[in-house]
Structures are given as C-alpha cells and as structure tokens.
C-alpha cells in the first residue's frame, strides 16, 4: 500500500462502507428468492456481494484494491449487524481473493469488461468452493450443485462485472473520479 495515495484509500473505504449497507439490504431479497427457488435462489443475485471488489479495482487499478475493499465491506457488514457474524469476514476475504486473482492474472494491466466479468466469476468460484464446505452443498445432488455454481458465476459476471463497470463508468462521467485511473482513462477516450 506504499504506492497508494490517501484519496485512493479513502475512496476504497467509502465504497466498502456504502456497499456493506447495500449487501445488508439485499439479504431479505436473497431470502425471498431462496424461499421461492430453494438454495439456488441466492445464487441468482450473489454477484451483488462481489460488486465492491470490481468497482474499487476498476476505479483505483492497484494491486489489493479488490481484496481490501471486499474484506472491509464484509467487516463493516458484520459491525452493522449481519447475523452470520465473524464468519462473514472470512467469506469477504475469500470473495476478495477471487476477484483479485483475475486482476493478478493480467498483472494488473487490463481493466476491460472481460476482465471485470472474469473477476466477478472468480469471486463467485472462490465463494462457491468455500460455501460448498460451510453450507452443506454436498447433501444436494451433483447436478443441482453444478447448476448453483453456473448460476452464481453468471451472476458474478453480470451483476458484479457488467453492472459494476456500468456504475463506475457513470460515476466517472460526473467528473468526481478525474484524478483516479478510471477518470484519466475516460478523459483520454473523450480526447481521442
């Protein structure tokens, strides 16, 4: 973090707190979907719980942004009263590592839509493996578990990757990110 500017740390932290609240707000939605569709219901919207890692990495573009933002968001969510408690912090760490792995694969050089969607899918994969062992997925049929994995990875790609990019780009267009990597990229595109 020696190469991080103070404003990057502040923006990442603010995003993490905002999305911790968003994550809590989506818990009832997930419960309704699980009530309607079974365990796979949560997977339909699971990408929302990875979105801050993609947004922070896309805006800041420095190693650790995805991991740290997701870990901070999970910690704040626990402090705000998520019933899962401290185990949620471990989930945040795992999800953050998943998203971070996609950016590490590109050596932190590419932040296009494909990489952002891959980051969402990797967060989904890492979280699913963790959930497999902690949530009793082994008791379900293998075809259902595979459908859950595909659904979660699709949600990660679309909600975290695609929606995360769209939200970040919309924020950048306001000019508030002018001094961040994303804002500078936006200016270069418009100047060309």
Secondary structure, 3 states (H helix, E strand, C coil): CCCCCHHHHHHHHHHHHHHHHHHHHHHHHHHHHHHHHCCHHHHHHHHHHHHHHHHHHHHHCCCCHHHHHHHHHHHHHHHCCCCCCCHHHHHHHHHHHHHHHHHHHCCCCCCCHHHHHHHHHHHHHHHHHHHHHHCCHHHCCHHHHHHHHHHHHHHHHHHHHHHHHHHHHHHHHCCCCCCCHHHHHHHHHHHC
